[in-house]
Amino acid sequence: MSKKIESDILIIGAGPVGLFTVFEAGLLGLKCQIIDNLDKVGGQCAELYPDKPIFDIPGVPSQTAEEHIDTSEQNEFIATNVFIAAGGGSFEPRRPPNIIDPDRFINKGVAYSVKDKNYYKNKNLVIFGGGDSALDWSVELSDLANSITLVHRRDAFRGAQNTESQMRELVETGNIELKTPYVIEELLGTDQISGVSIKNFETKEIESLDCDEILFLFGLNKKLGPLENWNLKLNGKKISVDTEKYQTSIEGIYAVGDINDYPGKLDLILCGFHETTLAVQDAYRRCFPGERVPFGYTTSNTKLHKKLGVKVD
Ligand SMILES: Cc1cc2nc3c(=O)[nH]c(=O)nc-3n(C[C@H](O)[C@H](O)[C@H](O)COP(=O)(O)OP(=O)(O)OC[C@H]3O[C@@H](n4cnc5c(N)ncnc54)[C@H](O)[C@@H]3O)c2cc1C
């Protein structure tokens, strides 16, 4: 059933800048809702480089963002301000090449990510891909699934060396079947996937694999998506903003972080943090016209310290 959710700020995108917006808005007592089309928070940091150290964020060890995340398609959000913190756009899974409408089998044996690993218990699973996700899930699900076949177009992988070694050990022990160099030829089944045919890249021979489930883990593309139709002033694939309050061409809609564009823009996390700090101040003014925007340092915010459980002498 559709739910109506009211807030001061609706944030689109739970990357570092969207999450920091929640923190900044919280300092001013503004209520936020944050949505993301991914099933996890963290944006590019979580999706593209989870293990990479970042050295150019001023260190605040106890900084947290209190977020409420609800990605249900059914919800309707009513907000005084909208913050677009959508980074380079929404991450969309790369579809298998040369297959017409693979999405017709979504929830019928085809998936682009693992939502719940227990779903694959005792299933015969074919995984396509040659990066970290394909390797990670082949190893992780090898205990759970009835059978796992990993298909890749060459016998070299782009994932972590350690996980590749684990995968190859599981191939040795018969827990994973490895098919290289193969590419997908056709999805088999009418209402539900019953198998997949694959073609040997070198010999061009085609063979069929029976299976219950197929996971395509070919990585992600970034798209601006529906935001393109919001009639906002754009510069290429980015949303133009002013540099006083990072507002777009529509009042009450702000764009912060990698998604925005202005002279001198740099795609860095701390630039996004600066932008959203100023934008939140303006959002406050729109919520409480005529009121002074409260300003204070987090070091002297005892309410915040209590919430975070930190002691500042
Ligand atoms: C390899 C690499 C290394 C980097 N190293 C550094 C570094 O060392 N230091 C640094 O400062 N920066 C670094 N960056 C850049 C940094 O990651 C970005 O500046 C930062 O992630 C931008 O944050 P963001 O919140 O604006 O966007 P993102 O991190 O891109 O997050 C945007 C979020 O919005 C969601 N979203 C998009 N569209 C929609 C939609 N329509 N509906 C719902 N949700 C949507 C996405 O799913 C995503 O979760 C690096 C980038 C890369 C790729």
PDBQT file of the ligand as one rigid body, heavy atoms in Angstrom, charges set to zero:
ROOT
HETATM    1  C1  LIG A 401      38.092   4.998  -7.956  1.00  0.00    +0.000 C 
HETATM    2  C2  LIG A 401      37.688   6.297  -7.305  1.00  0.00    +0.000 A 
HETATM    3  C3  LIG A 401      38.470   6.828  -6.307  1.00  0.00    +0.000 A 
HETATM    4  C4  LIG A 401      38.115   8.044  -5.682  1.00  0.00    +0.000 A 
HETATM    5  N1  LIG A 401      38.897   8.533  -4.677  1.00  0.00    +0.000 NA
HETATM    6  C5  LIG A 401      38.536   9.670  -4.032  1.00  0.00    +0.000 A 
HETATM    7  C6  LIG A 401      39.321  10.194  -2.959  1.00  0.00    +0.000 A 
HETATM    8  O1  LIG A 401      40.359   9.648  -2.594  1.00  0.00    +0.000 OA
HETATM    9  N2  LIG A 401      38.887  11.350  -2.357  1.00  0.00    +0.000 N 
HETATM   10  C7  LIG A 401      37.731  11.991  -2.734  1.00  0.00    +0.000 A 
HETATM   11  O2  LIG A 401      37.378  13.010  -2.135  1.00  0.00    +0.000 OA
HETATM   12  N3  LIG A 401      36.989  11.521  -3.756  1.00  0.00    +0.000 NA
HETATM   13  C8  LIG A 401      37.345  10.372  -4.410  1.00  0.00    +0.000 A 
HETATM   14  N4  LIG A 401      36.585   9.911  -5.447  1.00  0.00    +0.000 N 
HETATM   15  C9  LIG A 401      35.388  10.675  -5.830  1.00  0.00    +0.000 C 
HETATM   16  C10 LIG A 401      34.265  10.419  -4.818  1.00  0.00    +0.000 C 
HETATM   17  O3  LIG A 401      33.982   9.020  -4.718  1.00  0.00    +0.000 OA
HETATM   18  C11 LIG A 401      33.020  11.173  -5.245  1.00  0.00    +0.000 C 
HETATM   19  O4  LIG A 401      33.343  12.557  -5.271  1.00  0.00    +0.000 OA
HETATM   20  C12 LIG A 401      31.885  10.928  -4.234  1.00  0.00    +0.000 C 
HETATM   21  O5  LIG A 401      31.521   9.559  -4.174  1.00  0.00    +0.000 OA
HETATM   22  C13 LIG A 401      30.664  11.762  -4.637  1.00  0.00    +0.000 C 
HETATM   23  O6  LIG A 401      29.693  11.529  -3.674  1.00  0.00    +0.000 OA
HETATM   24  P1  LIG A 401      28.145  11.727  -4.013  1.00  0.00    +0.000 P 
HETATM   25  O7  LIG A 401      27.417  11.422  -2.743  1.00  0.00    +0.000 OA
HETATM   26  O8  LIG A 401      27.976  13.061  -4.663  1.00  0.00    +0.000 OA
HETATM   27  O9  LIG A 401      27.807  10.672  -5.154  1.00  0.00    +0.000 OA
HETATM   28  P2  LIG A 401      27.934   9.079  -5.231  1.00  0.00    +0.000 P 
HETATM   29  O10 LIG A 401      28.990   8.550  -4.345  1.00  0.00    +0.000 OA
HETATM   30  O11 LIG A 401      28.003   8.773  -6.689  1.00  0.00    +0.000 OA
HETATM   31  O12 LIG A 401      26.536   8.588  -4.662  1.00  0.00    +0.000 OA
HETATM   32  C14 LIG A 401      25.356   8.867  -5.360  1.00  0.00    +0.000 C 
HETATM   33  C15 LIG A 401      24.267   7.932  -4.873  1.00  0.00    +0.000 C 
HETATM   34  O13 LIG A 401      23.039   8.337  -5.475  1.00  0.00    +0.000 OA
HETATM   35  C16 LIG A 401      22.316   7.202  -5.923  1.00  0.00    +0.000 C 
HETATM   36  N5  LIG A 401      21.444   7.615  -7.018  1.00  0.00    +0.000 N 
HETATM   37  C17 LIG A 401      21.807   8.120  -8.218  1.00  0.00    +0.000 A 
HETATM   38  N6  LIG A 401      20.721   8.412  -8.957  1.00  0.00    +0.000 NA
HETATM   39  C18 LIG A 401      19.646   8.092  -8.197  1.00  0.00    +0.000 A 
HETATM   40  C19 LIG A 401      18.233   8.152  -8.417  1.00  0.00    +0.000 A 
HETATM   41  N7  LIG A 401      17.719   8.629  -9.557  1.00  0.00    +0.000 N 
HETATM   42  N8  LIG A 401      17.412   7.710  -7.431  1.00  0.00    +0.000 NA
HETATM   43  C20 LIG A 401      17.931   7.229  -6.256  1.00  0.00    +0.000 A 
HETATM   44  N9  LIG A 401      19.252   7.153  -6.005  1.00  0.00    +0.000 NA
HETATM   45  C21 LIG A 401      20.098   7.579  -6.967  1.00  0.00    +0.000 A 
HETATM   46  C22 LIG A 401      23.414   6.215  -6.351  1.00  0.00    +0.000 C 
HETATM   47  O14 LIG A 401      22.932   4.885  -6.306  1.00  0.00    +0.000 OA
HETATM   48  C23 LIG A 401      24.498   6.473  -5.284  1.00  0.00    +0.000 C 
HETATM   49  O15 LIG A 401      24.338   5.643  -4.156  1.00  0.00    +0.000 OA
HETATM   50  C24 LIG A 401      36.923   8.716  -6.093  1.00  0.00    +0.000 A 
HETATM   51  C25 LIG A 401      36.126   8.167  -7.102  1.00  0.00    +0.000 A 
HETATM   52  C26 LIG A 401      36.491   6.971  -7.709  1.00  0.00    +0.000 A 
HETATM   53  C27 LIG A 401      35.610   6.394  -8.790  1.00  0.00    +0.000 C 
ENDROOT
TORSDOF 0
